[in-house]
Amino acid sequence: MNTLVRHGTLSLLAGIDLLTGEIHHKVFDNHRSEEFIEFLKHMNSVYPEGVKIIIILDNLKVHTSKKTQKYLASVPQRFQFIFTPKHASWLNIIESLFSKMTRSLLRGMQVSSKAKEELRERIDQYYNDLNKMPVIFKWKYKMDQMPGGIEI
């Protein structure tokens, strides 16, 4: 009899560049302010200096924590956060991408006892493959017309 064993979880942080379709992602063992800040630092390194990085987020505490605010203060005017309504996280485009990944990659997947490392590698490969032929999302708003922006 096959018994499934859970070997732990991973945290995936990802964002889609709405202009190029490229998916930026990082896989972590935890989902704390430290990991979110590491993701922000990655985003900061990807884009040229002087470009404002606009990120649509859900309302997790790590997105507004004291540690996150301290990091944001060290890179003034670099990021703008737009928060999805608390009752409607499904409005976030990335949620649809996560759902697609779950259906096409994760559902029914079995990994060895080195589950976390194997799973991390599969997630990385999934997004690297998607980035080979990025799809530009047809956003109905122009970036300068985005409602609800919060300047940070």
MOGI-V120373 format. One record per run of one state. SS is the DSSP state (H for helix, E for strand, - for the rest). FROM is the first residue (numbers start at 1). TO is the last residue. If there is no record, write none. Layout:
ss: <SS;SS>
from: <FROM;FROM>
to: <TO;TO>
This chain:
ss: <-;E;-;E;-;H;-;E;-;H;-;H;-;E;-;H;-;H;-;H;-;H;-;E;->
from: <1;11;17;23;29;33;47;53;58;61;64;66;75;79;84;89;92;93;107;115;133;143;146;150;152>
to: <10;16;22;28;32;46;52;57;60;63;65;74;78;83;88;91;92;106;114;132;142;145;149;151;152>
